[in-house]
Amino acid sequence: MARASEKELTAKQISELKDLLLEIRKELLAKLKERRGGTANTETRGGDEADQATGDAGVALETRLMDRDAKKLREVERALKKFEDETYGYCEGTDEPIGYARLKLRPWTRHSVMYKEELELERKRVGR
């Protein structure tokens, strides 16, 4: 069922993707640390309601960005754990190899393109 471009990863590709995931994890941890510091240092200031609303909107945006980064970090950590049991690079739904090109673009992905499309179709069908 795997396409020709979705053959098993070479040792070099695995090493490259692991290094990429480690770099992404490092960047995400730095962003989260910076954002936590930024929201922790936000103090309530006087001013009119418009100033307070602007400040509140800024805090809400930072919180959403932190949530997004934390979710992505969890996915990266999950992908890194898959190297330990040698399941990295295989679709969680079909156990077929995930294509290198897909992993290069999104190294924390859990599913092959074909399986992900099936999941999306199922969501749309059930959503009706």
C-alpha positions in Angstrom: 0.0 0.0 0.0 3.0 2.3 0.4 4.0 4.4 -2.5 7.5 4.1 -4.0 8.4 7.4 -2.4 7.3 6.0 1.0 10.0 3.5 1.5 11.7 2.9 4.8 14.1 5.6 6.0 17.8 5.2 5.7 20.1 5.5 8.7 21.3 8.9 7.4 17.7 10.2 7.0 16.8 8.9 10.5 19.8 10.7 12.0 18.9 13.9 10.1 15.3 13.9 11.2 16.2 13.2 14.8 18.6 16.2 14.7 15.9 18.3 13.2 13.4 17.3 16.0 16.0 18.0 18.7 16.6 21.5 17.2 12.8 22.1 17.0 12.5 21.0 20.7 15.3 23.4 21.7 13.6 26.3 19.9 10.2 25.5 21.3 11.6 25.3 24.9 13.3 28.7 24.4 10.0 30.3 23.0 8.0 28.9 25.9 10.5 30.1 28.5 10.5 33.6 26.9 6.7 33.8 26.7 6.3 32.6 30.3 8.6 35.3 31.4 6.7 37.9 29.3 3.3 37.0 30.7 4.6 36.7 34.2 6.0 40.2 34.0 2.8 41.7 32.8 1.5 44.0 35.5 -1.9 45.6 35.8 -1.6 49.2 34.9 -3.9 52.0 35.2 -5.4 53.7 32.2 -8.7 53.7 30.5 -10.7 50.8 29.5 -9.3 50.7 26.0 -5.7 50.4 27.4 -6.8 47.6 29.7 -8.6 45.8 26.8 -5.5 46.1 24.6 -3.4 44.7 27.4 -5.9 41.8 28.0 -5.9 41.0 24.3 -2.1 40.9 24.3 -2.1 38.5 27.2 -4.7 36.3 25.5 -2.7 36.2 22.4 0.5 35.2 24.3 -1.5 32.5 26.1 -2.8 31.0 22.8 0.7 31.0 21.4 2.0 29.3 24.5 -0.7 26.7 24.2 0.1 26.1 20.5 3.8 25.8 21.2 3.2 23.5 24.2 1.1 21.2 22.0 3.7 21.1 19.3 6.4 20.4 21.9 4.4 17.4 23.1 4.2 16.1 19.6 7.9 16.6 19.1 8.6 14.8 22.4 6.4 11.9 21.3 8.2 11.6 18.0 11.6 11.6 19.8 10.4 8.7 22.0 9.6 6.7 18.9 13.3 6.6 18.1 13.9 4.5 21.2 11.5 1.7 20.1 12.4 2.1 16.4 8.8 3.0 15.4 9.8 6.5 14.2 8.8 6.9 10.5 5.9 4.5 10.5 2.3 5.5 10.3 0.4 4.9 13.6 -2.7 3.9 11.7 -1.3 1.5 9.1 2.3 0.7 10.3 3.4 1.6 6.7 6.5 3.8 6.3 5.8 7.5 6.2 7.5 9.2 3.3 10.8 11.1 3.9 9.5 14.2 2.2 6.5 14.4 4.6 8.7 13.8 7.6 11.2 16.4 6.5 8.3 19.0 6.4 6.7 17.8 9.6 9.0 15.5 11.4 6.6 14.9 14.3 3.8 13.6 12.1 2.1 10.4 13.1 0.4 9.4 9.9 1.1 8.8 6.2 -0.6 11.2 3.8 -2.9 8.4 2.6 -4.0 7.5 6.1 -4.4 11.2 7.2 -6.7 11.8 4.2 -8.8 8.8 5.2 -9.1 10.2 8.7 -10.1 13.6 7.3 -12.8 12.0 5.1 -14.1 10.0 8.1 -14.3 13.2 10.2 -16.3 15.0 7.5 -18.6 12.0 7.0 -19.2 11.6 10.8 -19.6 15.4 11.2 -22.7 15.5 9.0 
